[in-house]
Amino acid sequence: MAVQSRRKLFAKIPTNKYRCWQWRVRISIALVAIAIADGITSPGSSNVLHAAEPASETRARYKVAPVPEKTVVLRLKGPPVQLLARDIVRQAFLMTAQEQFHLATPDAFSPASFPDPAMSENWPFELMVNNLPNGRVEYRIHRTTPEKIEELFKFQLDPPTAETFEILPQRAVQLMREEFREILSRANYPSSASEVQNVTPVSEMVIDWQMQLDPISQFAALRQLHHQADSEERSAGVYSRLARGYAMLGSQSEWNWNATHKTFKARALIWSERAVSEWPDQPEVWYARAYVRALCGLPSLAIKDLQQVEKLVAGPLSIEGETLKAYCSWDLDELESLADDGHPLADYLRVLALEQVGSERQQLIISQQLSQRYPECWRVSASLAVSDTLGTDMSVQEPVWPKLNRLCQT
């Protein structure tokens, strides 16, 4: 029945509707090219293509840099349950390896040539998530060597609720400081943490990129922010902007045909939690965590963060805060008013809100309007592409290639 319904749906779609998907596929290819060329996720990461052939032949074919000798690989085992919660734990482990040990961390969502498994340093770690009979969720990390399977870490959480994503990022930050650091140290990886350098403020260019509602600008901003973070320039501004960038990428890629958006959201939740834990007296970090939680589908938790901001500033919320509050309260009239005042975030959140509580006609009308204003926004294009009443006059502009070329040269 579902297959027949899909066939009927596609039978009614005008040919030019596929331009949405063609555009998104082209952008996906472009983003993969950026990731391969530079990489944004870690110092020393090896973001290169791999194929079912020896690594030496792959490197010769694509002319890529050799894989670092010491590389941490974290494989996923077991059924794909609790994807976002699982990815929070996974990303916490990989981020520990990246930041505190300066190790490369290829994995299923960051394609790379894998190192020689014959080297003991490269025996993979494995993460398994199990739903227990009592309803609790168990997370286990172990390492398989030729001699044995060594269990390194295990903990359990209550059955998932909205509060899970309040508790789990806090636990992940603690794991990065303690248990995960200890696991990697026992595996004979030398820690290479260095002193924090003089912090430079986040540039206006990065802030401007993050205000734009397209993934390429978000990737460009993250590259610059990771350069600062990798240089030990740690500040509330850098951490908050990293969290925002990953949250927007996660929201923009929700309609993509894979689970990469879970990885982006997991990183966003971790970065925002780290910012709050280190600079709890700065409203900026609470705004950032509210932003992240709103885009990750946690409106009640975002409202709590906005209430904390009001206590810290002892005054009204900023325009951004009011926009997030309207979205988390499903106040479409307030979102429309803020959008009419020219706030891009209000435009974007209005599309998300209409997907949840608006009619299909409202969603289509607003998405068509915004597709002219933000032709490179994935989420607006996706909102149009899944509509059953698209109409024959819809088209998607493709001005993305000049921007891609310009950003690749910066």
MARDRENKOL-927965 format. One line per field, with one value per residue (C-alpha): z, x, y. Coordinates in steps of 0.001 Angstrom, whole numbers. Last residue first. Layout:
N
c3	Z / ...
c1	X / ...
c2	Y / ...
This chain:
410
c3	819 / -2644 / -1854 / -646 / -3988 / -6018 / -3871 / -4100 / -7909 / -7922 / -5717 / -8016 / -8886 / -8837 / -7953 / -9921 / -9021 / -11667 / -12224 / -8877 / -5737 / -4348 / -2910 / -1079 / -419 / -2778 / -1470 / 2133 / 840 / -1057 / 2056 / 4128 / 1716 / 1609 / -1575 / -3097 / 50 / -972 / -3958 / -2100 / 785 / -1130 / -2350 / 1175 / 2591 / 68 / 329 / 4127 / 4307 / 1792 / 3665 / 6823 / 9754 / 13021 / 12382 / 8920 / 9557 / 12534 / 10494 / 7779 / 10400 / 11966 / 8744 / 8253 / 11930 / 11586 / 8580 / 10535 / 8186 / 10223 / 8339 / 9789 / 13318 / 12672 / 11059 / 13999 / 16401 / 14481 / 14269 / 18044 / 18192 / 21730 / 20746 / 17653 / 19542 / 22171 / 19489 / 17819 / 21132 / 21917 / 18522 / 18997 / 22370 / 25537 / 28058 / 31273 / 34265 / 31929 / 33836 / 34893 / 31375 / 29986 / 32373 / 31074 / 27553 / 28607 / 30042 / 26805 / 24849 / 27053 / 26235 / 22528 / 22088 / 18342 / 17505 / 16045 / 19318 / 21399 / 19417 / 19584 / 23317 / 23737 / 21853 / 23839 / 27022 / 25779 / 24942 / 28328 / 30019 / 33647 / 32864 / 30971 / 31170 / 31627 / 29273 / 26479 / 26921 / 26733 / 23520 / 21964 / 22954 / 21700 / 18400 / 17943 / 18430 / 16046 / 13284 / 13794 / 13778 / 10549 / 8970 / 9235 / 5519 / 2709 / 3282 / 4703 / 8047 / 6307 / 7036 / 10687 / 11310 / 9430 / 11535 / 14758 / 13653 / 13015 / 16232 / 18383 / 16680 / 17223 / 20934 / 21344 / 19525 / 21373 / 24815 / 24260 / 23396 / 21106 / 21407 / 17757 / 16956 / 18277 / 16008 / 12937 / 13963 / 13821 / 10329 / 8957 / 10747 / 9038 / 5589 / 6344 / 7390 / 4242 / 2156 / 4053 / 3171 / 5428 / 5792 / 9328 / 9920 / 7105 / 8607 / 11987 / 10291 / 8397 / 11556 / 13032 / 16245 / 18785 / 19108 / 22110 / 23310 / 23354 / 25632 / 26681 / 24922 / 24986 / 23321 / 25171 / 24084 / 22798 / 24702 / 24849 / 28569 / 27598 / 25206 / 27902 / 30480 / 28196 / 27545 / 31284 / 32513 / 30627 / 27591 / 29819 / 31769 / 28530 / 27482 / 30814 / 30347 / 26768 / 28130 / 30870 / 28868 / 25886 / 28152 / 29564 / 26354 / 27129 / 26526 / 28965 / 31883 / 31156 / 31518 / 31602 / 30283 / 29458 / 28447 / 27676 / 26166 / 23471 / 23366 / 21756 / 18188 / 19528 / 19841 / 21823 / 23904 / 24453 / 25987 / 26215 / 27926 / 27555 / 30287 / 29532 / 32061 / 29244 / 28116 / 24898 / 23718 / 22322 / 21153 / 20506 / 19104 / 19300 / 16374 / 16471 / 15098 / 17754 / 17394 / 13780 / 11619 / 11112 / 8602 / 8638 / 7135 / 4150 / 5019 / 4989 / 7839 / 8599 / 8745 / 10725 / 10348 / 13534 / 13117 / 16419 / 18114 / 21567 / 23552 / 20697 / 18155 / 20465 / 22858 / 19887 / 18777 / 22182 / 22541 / 18977 / 19743 / 22995 / 21318 / 18321 / 20407 / 21841 / 18341 / 16884 / 19675 / 18051 / 14943 / 15836 / 17145 / 16571 / 15578 / 14903 / 16549 / 14675 / 16255 / 13943 / 14605 / 11427 / 9752 / 6428 / 3376 / 1516 / -1529 / -5177 / -6015 / -7803 / -5983 / -2584 / -3480 / -4776 / -1516 / 522 / -1151 / -2985 / -2026 / -2083 / 10 / -522 / 1639 / 4839 / 6794 / 10100 / 11339 / 13403 / 13425 / 11908 / 9201 / 6403 / 3743 / 286 / 1144 / 3146 / 358 / -2280 / -83 / 127 / -3665 / -4089 / -1582 / -3421 / -6661 / -4957 / -3475 / -6861 / -8501 / -5667 / -6125 / -9926 / -9582 / -9332 / -12924 / -14136 / -12527 / -9647 / -10054 / -10911 / -7988 / -5537 / -7189 / -7026 / -3395 / -2557 / -4380 / -2402 / 882 / 0
c1	39068 / 39312 / 36893 / 34385 / 34372 / 34032 / 31120 / 29440 / 29732 / 28318 / 25301 / 23329 / 20949 / 17431 / 14658 / 11444 / 7787 / 5238 / 3676 / 2019 / 3459 / 322 / 1743 / 4503 / 7665 / 9794 / 8585 / 9604 / 12827 / 13642 / 12987 / 15128 / 18036 / 18359 / 20172 / 17259 / 16816 / 14639 / 12963 / 12610 / 11179 / 8024 / 7520 / 8076 / 5497 / 2823 / 3553 / 3537 / 297 / -1320 / -36 / -1671 / 433 / 1349 / 4511 / 5747 / 4450 / 6789 / 9838 / 9008 / 8481 / 11773 / 13554 / 11831 / 12324 / 16022 / 16262 / 14916 / 13414 / 10662 / 8103 / 9772 / 9272 / 5560 / 5172 / 6902 / 4580 / 1523 / 2858 / 3257 / 4302 / 5682 / 9157 / 8983 / 7846 / 10569 / 13238 / 12168 / 12015 / 15531 / 16801 / 15236 / 16977 / 15182 / 13883 / 15664 / 17535 / 20357 / 21126 / 17555 / 16185 / 18910 / 17867 / 14301 / 15674 / 17443 / 14229 / 12391 / 15024 / 14408 / 10693 / 11428 / 13685 / 13478 / 17174 / 16654 / 15154 / 17809 / 20606 / 19154 / 18479 / 22069 / 23372 / 21257 / 22555 / 26134 / 25696 / 24115 / 27523 / 27568 / 27711 / 31024 / 32645 / 29574 / 27422 / 30003 / 30551 / 26812 / 26586 / 29456 / 27913 / 24409 / 25788 / 27968 / 24960 / 22916 / 25524 / 25813 / 22039 / 21883 / 24169 / 21397 / 20905 / 18524 / 18609 / 15416 / 17011 / 19952 / 19053 / 18279 / 21566 / 23502 / 21798 / 22667 / 26275 / 26732 / 25055 / 27214 / 30382 / 29234 / 28730 / 32118 / 33936 / 32112 / 32440 / 36159 / 38796 / 41635 / 43559 / 44640 / 42212 / 39385 / 40387 / 40693 / 37461 / 35736 / 37042 / 35975 / 32630 / 31905 / 32612 / 30398 / 27542 / 27990 / 27792 / 24729 / 22484 / 20477 / 22860 / 23227 / 26060 / 28056 / 27603 / 28859 / 31901 / 32633 / 32187 / 35119 / 34866 / 37040 / 40739 / 41753 / 45333 / 46425 / 45178 / 48001 / 48484 / 46810 / 48939 / 47961 / 49975 / 47892 / 48985 / 45554 / 45486 / 45554 / 42666 / 40516 / 41499 / 40448 / 37175 / 36537 / 37458 / 37118 / 35325 / 33075 / 32014 / 31061 / 29079 / 27243 / 26097 / 25079 / 23106 / 21167 / 19294 / 18828 / 17406 / 14996 / 12961 / 12439 / 14523 / 14171 / 16610 / 20318 / 23025 / 26831 / 29685 / 33348 / 36442 / 35365 / 38315 / 37635 / 40610 / 43829 / 43623 / 42295 / 38708 / 38056 / 34981 / 32584 / 29179 / 26034 / 22959 / 19432 / 16863 / 13498 / 13795 / 14419 / 17516 / 17687 / 21277 / 23816 / 27195 / 30312 / 33426 / 37067 / 39248 / 42737 / 44833 / 47528 / 48148 / 49198 / 47800 / 44635 / 46463 / 44608 / 41213 / 40913 / 38310 / 34591 / 33269 / 29864 / 31097 / 34196 / 37610 / 39130 / 42610 / 44353 / 45247 / 45199 / 43046 / 41082 / 40613 / 40554 / 38154 / 36024 / 35797 / 34564 / 32055 / 30895 / 30045 / 28222 / 26120 / 25687 / 24010 / 21555 / 20746 / 20356 / 18339 / 18547 / 20476 / 20896 / 24268 / 27765 / 29061 / 32764 / 35047 / 38353 / 41199 / 44139 / 47840 / 49864 / 48253 / 46599 / 48579 / 47560 / 45372 / 46253 / 42886 / 44168 / 47497 / 45837 / 43280 / 46013 / 47952 / 44789 / 44164 / 40831 / 37148 / 37002 / 38016 / 37660 / 39587 / 38906 / 42074 / 41757 / 44890 / 43000 / 39343 / 35939 / 36259 / 38057 / 39980 / 39740 / 37707 / 35186 / 34901 / 34354 / 31741 / 30033 / 29989 / 28523 / 25801 / 25142 / 24617 / 22297 / 20328 / 19889 / 18799 / 16303 / 14717 / 14912 / 12780 / 9727 / 10347 / 8822 / 5473 / 4560 / 1279 / 2829 / 5213 / 2324 / 597 / 3829 / 4316 / 808 / 1387 / 4582 / 2805 / 0
c2	32019 / 30417 / 27600 / 30195 / 32023 / 28831 / 27654 / 31063 / 31054 / 27510 / 28210 / 30496 / 27631 / 29000 / 26619 / 26625 / 26344 / 27400 / 23982 / 23487 / 21898 / 20385 / 17154 / 19034 / 17033 / 19120 / 22445 / 21775 / 20259 / 23447 / 25534 / 23185 / 23207 / 26987 / 28079 / 30015 / 32137 / 35098 / 33430 / 30126 / 32162 / 33037 / 29483 / 28169 / 30594 / 29573 / 25852 / 25752 / 27717 / 25346 / 22306 / 23586 / 24700 / 22965 / 20951 / 21870 / 25385 / 25671 / 24686 / 27223 / 29936 / 28991 / 29907 / 33241 / 34119 / 33294 / 35607 / 38637 / 41227 / 42898 / 40809 / 37717 / 39059 / 39632 / 36214 / 34572 / 36401 / 35196 / 31638 / 31296 / 27630 / 28213 / 27003 / 29212 / 32307 / 31785 / 31360 / 34601 / 36465 / 35277 / 36367 / 39785 / 40008 / 38966 / 41471 / 42402 / 41074 / 40007 / 36806 / 36012 / 36605 / 34361 / 31578 / 31833 / 31478 / 28291 / 26834 / 27686 / 25737 / 22691 / 22779 / 23251 / 20181 / 19482 / 19852 / 23340 / 24586 / 22850 / 24445 / 27968 / 27589 / 26386 / 29404 / 31860 / 30249 / 30596 / 34276 / 35055 / 34641 / 33491 / 29772 / 30075 / 26621 / 24383 / 26469 / 26354 / 22631 / 22039 / 24058 / 22097 / 18761 / 19595 / 20887 / 17816 / 15552 / 17676 / 17381 / 13619 / 13193 / 15205 / 12603 / 10018 / 9464 / 10394 / 14124 / 15632 / 16492 / 18185 / 21814 / 21117 / 19339 / 22003 / 24687 / 22854 / 22333 / 26036 / 27110 / 24850 / 26058 / 29639 / 29051 / 27370 / 30179 / 32963 / 31378 / 31128 / 28608 / 29611 / 26337 / 26579 / 23755 / 25957 / 28852 / 26648 / 24961 / 28339 / 29088 / 25724 / 26023 / 29334 / 27873 / 24877 / 27176 / 29289 / 26121 / 24902 / 27854 / 30130 / 33041 / 34384 / 31924 / 33460 / 36940 / 35738 / 34206 / 37429 / 39478 / 37571 / 35580 / 37330 / 36457 / 34408 / 34490 / 30876 / 28090 / 25816 / 22536 / 19140 / 16482 / 13328 / 10324 / 7388 / 4298 / 2614 / 3457 / 7143 / 6621 / 5027 / 7677 / 10527 / 8753 / 8312 / 11814 / 15087 / 13708 / 11598 / 14703 / 16454 / 13372 / 13260 / 16840 / 15998 / 12994 / 14788 / 17434 / 15156 / 12474 / 15061 / 14862 / 11184 / 8058 / 5141 / 5625 / 5620 / 2986 / 2962 / 841 / 1388 / -503 / -4062 / -5917 / -8491 / -10826 / -12010 / -10715 / -7412 / -6168 / -3029 / -2299 / 577 / -79 / 2051 / 579 / 1918 / 1278 / -280 / -3125 / -5614 / -3638 / -1623 / -1994 / 480 / -813 / 1243 / -432 / 616 / -303 / -1789 / 1061 / 1301 / -2438 / -1991 / -4811 / -2777 / -510 / 2755 / 3490 / 5778 / 8340 / 8938 / 11120 / 9604 / 5998 / 6929 / 8520 / 9942 / 11415 / 12006 / 15289 / 13633 / 16079 / 17620 / 14860 / 11853 / 13578 / 14685 / 11047 / 9870 / 12720 / 12113 / 8504 / 9317 / 12009 / 9718 / 7028 / 9558 / 10818 / 7329 / 5734 / 2292 / 1265 / -2428 / -3647 / -2381 / 1044 / 1329 / 3861 / 4245 / 6182 / 6783 / 6533 / 6162 / 9146 / 8262 / 9272 / 12431 / 12052 / 11609 / 10034 / 6923 / 6746 / 7103 / 4424 / 2120 / 2490 / 1890 / -1433 / -1664 / -1638 / 2144 / 5099 / 8803 / 11199 / 13118 / 12440 / 14237 / 15970 / 18481 / 17552 / 18016 / 20599 / 18770 / 20649 / 19152 / 16073 / 18074 / 20656 / 17967 / 16305 / 19679 / 19992 / 16520 / 17352 / 20630 / 18728 / 16250 / 19132 / 20813 / 17572 / 17090 / 20477 / 20189 / 17103 / 19311 / 20394 / 17165 / 17855 / 15519 / 13653 / 10286 / 10741 / 10705 / 7754 / 5773 / 6716 / 5545 / 2256 / 1666 / 2431 / 0
